[in-house]
């Protein structure tokens, strides 16, 4: 209730999502989203330089029994995503399902690189067709939206879940 409910309502409206929940940390928000999205499927695809892969320790493995699979390509797009999925399908002896894909926009470890919005749309359509859920680690999405000219709502529409930081660029305490 109170200020938290107002914040949740505001962010739900900003993103066009039905619901929003406030969590005290980005790691908590990302991990909760990935756990829910992936259900019982053990693999989660992530960018190799993403916050989830590089900074959230072994949270996915330890807490949720999820295996983070880094997409090893420098340029991240649908072609690289499909290449990673193909390699998994052909190179792994024990085949398991992909439960989710997480994309960080902008990608902090690569000089705040933005993925072309049209490319994100292609990834979103592919993931939906394959039954793979998408999470947006949009910790810095508010500033990316301004730089790219693409609204937060447009970005959010491509993803099943989205995390936006109230700390980065807004200076909120949590």
Long-range contacts (C-beta under 8 A, 24 or more apart in sequence): 7-166, 11-164, 14-152, 14-153, 15-152, 15-153, 15-156, 15-162, 15-164, 16-153, 16-156, 16-157, 17-156, 17-162, 22-166, 24-174, 25-174, 26-51, 26-137, 26-139, 26-163, 26-165, 26-167, 27-55, 27-56, 27-59, 29-163, 30-56, 30-102, 30-135, 30-137, 30-163, 31-56, 31-59, 31-60, 31-63, 31-64, 33-135, 33-161, 33-163, 34-60, 34-64, 34-66, 34-99, 34-100, 34-102, 34-135, 35-63, 35-64, 35-66, 36-161, 37-99, 37-100, 37-133, 37-134, 37-135, 37-160, 37-161, 38-64, 38-66, 38-99, 38-100, 38-133, 39-99, 40-99, 41-96, 41-97, 41-98, 41-99, 41-100, 42-66, 42-67, 42-96, 42-97, 42-99, 43-67, 43-69, 43-88, 43-96, 43-97, 43-98, 43-99, 44-68, 44-69, 44-98, 44-99, 44-100, 44-101, 44-102, 45-69, 45-71, 45-81, 45-84, 45-85, 45-98, 45-100, 45-101, 45-102, 46-70, 46-71, 46-101, 46-102, 47-71, 47-76, 47-102, 47-103, 47-104, 47-107, 48-72, 48-73, 49-107, 49-109, 49-110, 50-102, 50-103, 50-104, 50-107, 50-109, 50-137, 51-104, 51-108, 51-109, 51-137, 51-139, 52-102, 52-104, 52-137, 54-109, 66-99, 67-96, 69-98, 76-103, 76-107, 76-115, 77-115, 77-116, 77-119, 77-122, 77-123, 78-119, 78-122, 78-123, 78-126, 81-123, 81-126, 82-126, 98-130, 98-132, 99-132, 99-133, 100-132, 100-133, 100-134, 100-135, 101-127, 101-132, 101-133, 101-134, 101-135, 102-134, 102-135, 102-136, 102-137, 103-134, 103-135, 103-136, 103-137, 103-159, 104-136, 104-137, 104-138, 104-139, 105-136, 105-137, 105-138, 105-140, 105-141, 105-144, 105-155, 106-140, 106-141, 106-143, 106-144, 106-147, 108-139, 108-140, 112-140, 112-144, 114-144, 114-147, 114-148, 117-148, 117-150, 117-154, 117-155, 120-155, 120-158, 121-158, 123-158, 124-158, 124-159, 133-160, 133-161, 134-158, 134-159, 134-160, 134-161, 135-159, 135-160, 135-161, 135-162, 135-163, 136-161, 136-162, 136-163, 137-163, 138-162, 138-163, 138-164, 138-165, 139-163, 139-164, 139-165, 139-168, 140-165, 140-168, 140-169, 142-168, 142-169, 142-170, 143-168, 143-169
